[in-house]
């Protein structure tokens, strides 16, 4: 992707997940290298078990939204609301000043639990008595809609669903909006929720893990060590024109965005300009081979880290990697679990890439830099 | 203002026809291919009629393991095939370019696996193929992978404005330079979940829909897909293609910030979308576009009380003298595909310099100051507006054009 001379700055970040609420909690987990999973009971005639999960607590949302307004808003949309409000708070943008804000939400699965609840209402009560509330809250753009309503953000709103590559796809549009002047600021983020059907039952059917995992082992490519995660990760992006110096110092700038299909060897050759590569390796066997081959090419060349043990395995995990990269640039410190033997202390950090593979081998790569620059 | 984005080819499949030409021909003959009942089982005492696609789509099977894509993905593939063929671009040549795919959908990204889930609930061990099929059927990914493209993929899930947003987003990608060509559109299938959901919301009509009519009683669901092959002018030249079929001149969107399922009573987001689309425009000769140059408006026009009242209000304020119509009476409401199908129809109507009667309209609604066209209507002009409204308060508008009519 190439642009003209605008800079796309990360003004604020907000996140909630199994690590806790907010970027301070996220940094603590990143420094520790993992977040402690809860055990959720899977109940099914196939066999009951206690399976670990990294779950999000949205209780802090009442700091931003009146409890009454949250009555009909489900956990999925609450996570997105909280992530969005935290990013705005972090950027110092009052929620009353969002009228011209653009909103983009990426999600791999959408509001899965409410979708399942709607199916329950059909199966239990019959076609004629399905739940209208569950149906209207099951649409994919429900999180973006509640963000627009609560913030009175009347600019463009977009929801994107591209499984593992959702946030990369969503950023493509955010960059266009900012570059073409449709908005000056975009609240962009990702949200996915853990669901018993998908994460416990379907995962176990497709790639059984022994249930004894307590942490994701992102660089053990031989076994399924994924732990279901959920949460929301949001960033406030702004357009900073040349010679403009305004507001706070941003976390960094988005300077590269690429996606498609190429071999890990080609990707490795393209990634060496980064000081650190954040891999989306999250213990899923379906993508382990792609990460393994990339790590074989790059492990001795530049530091490779995974942050997934802190937020879990979820399709939109790359959004958390993006926030981790922004925090690394801010703190000039490499966080996460390291792979390979390359020394992690590599200050000053100028450029960090976040790379995610989909099971079909496609990739999405996002590059952040401490200095503004045009896209590569 | 940005240069126009060229439409090199169009594919379209819906209840009105298996191709764009068939669909427009049948509309101009006032045919309404409404099915009395859905193609799936339902226990509603009075079934809601739907607009199904009749063409067999089974030739897009997976080559391995007997797996098939979801019907939504098959519909998208069918439209993409037609669009590429019409563009005249050799597929091998296309693969040498940076080709993005941007598709709108609703059902195509939803885990509507009712039978699987019912078995799971009962403690059975259901066949995993519906889940695998869901994972394999992301519309943008399917089209990109099927044709061997290597550009960005994006499936937009903005409910009923998804197709319009997908085409607008694709136009932005081309202006931005991140692609040489983009296949953009929308696809959606009829399914029990949306059928039961719209019935639960009490906005499905047991009768053929009648957009803007006083006695309208709701929408009829439909299914289908449309895909546009979009490219910048220099790429069209580089590929030595014929004159573009049409142009995407402008795109705008706006949020109501009001209610999850009801439009803002004054159409706040829709007004913003239309104004933004106009401001975004440059016509083929590089001139800006003003509202008075619009030859007609393709409305969202679902036939629900709220949608049509708000759309009528906005049209009365912004375009009181411009003819308008709804095509939902011929296609049904195809949800995430609607905006794309209607963009395709709008371009073909511009080519023919004629729009069909707004099917189902009978009686002027006193709450709506304007009436849609009630017979096939000829016009002069080469620019039109197509608009979409959606759950979540999304509103989107496209300004579409053709070269000056000779």
Interface residues (C-beta under 8 A of the other chain):
Chain A: X1 X2 X3 X44 X45 X46 X103 X107 X109 X110 X112 X115 X116 X118 X119 X120 X122 X123 X126 X127 X128 X129 X130 X131 X132 X135 X136 X137 X138 X139 X140 X141 X142 X144 X145 X146 X148 X149 X151 X152 X153 X154 X155 X156 X157 X158 X159 X160 X161 X162 X163 X165 X169 X170 X172 X173 X175 X176 X177 X179 X180 X182 X197 X198 X201 X202 X205 X206 X259 X260 X261 X262 X359 X360 X362
Chain B: X2 X42 X43 X44 X45 X106 X109 X110 X111 X112 X114 X117 X118 X120 X121 X123 X124 X125 X128 X131 X135 X138 X140 X141 X145 X150 X151 X152 X153 X154 X155 X156 X157 X158 X159 X165 X169 X172 X173 X175 X176 X177 X178 X192 X193 X196 X197 X198 X199 X200 X201 X202 X253 X254 X255 X256 X257 X258 X259 X260 X261 X268 X269 X272 X276 X390 X391 X392 X393 X394
